[in-house]
């Protein structure tokens, strides 16, 4: 039990620091920026306390906001995807989610890609909508969402493939 808690604390801290110190300095073509800190939300255990999970998602988002001086947009997007995550889990994993037996690290790559893609696109769409907050800039929001989502999904899948434990 304490091993799992230590893993989640370490994942939280490492993802926030990597996001703040390394990935926030990447800005391809002015609008492509990876946000891998959402891996914490993607990989958080399914059967844990939901209110704690939403609170931790808020802390994750606000931590990134503090480093970026972005006024709470990351916190808002993180809390939203944490709240709607069960819907995306049910859609991506079906009956496996209903029986609470989903293990994301050992799941089929297609299911994992669907889950990662849905959450990432929703997160980025909300994040950039809150960041720009102007309906006349809808094309800019969609362009930033599309390209940043593709980059984030690729990085998240690669990271989970590299660091996932092999099933016994």
C-alpha positions, 0 to 999 in steps of 0.5 A: 500500500505505501509503495503505491502511494509513494509511486503516485507522489513521485509521479505527481512531483516528477510530472509537474517538474518535467512539465514546468522546467522542460516541456513549457519551454517547447513551443513548436511553430508558436502553438504546439506544446505538450502537456504530459502532466495529464498522465497523472490523471490518466494513470491514477487507479480507478477504484480509489476515492473519487473526491480525493482524485478530483482534489489531487487533479486540482492540485496538479493543475494549480501546480502547473498554473503556478509555474506558468502563471496561467491563472487557473486554466490548467486547474479547470481543465484537469478537474474537468477531465478527472470528473468525466474520466469514468465516462471515457473509461467506460467508452474505451474499456467497456465491460472491463471497466464495469467489473473494475478490472481495468489495468491501463498499463497492461491493456490493449494498445488500441483501448489505451490509445482511445482512452488517452486520445479522448481525455487529451483532446477534451483537456486541450480543447477546454484548456485552450478555450479558457486560455484564449476565451474569445469566440472569434478565435475558434480556429486558433483554439482548434488548431492548438488543440489538434496539434498539441493533442497529437504531440501529447498523445504520442509522448504519453503513449511512448512514456507508458510503453517505456515505463510500463511493467511487463505482465507476469 
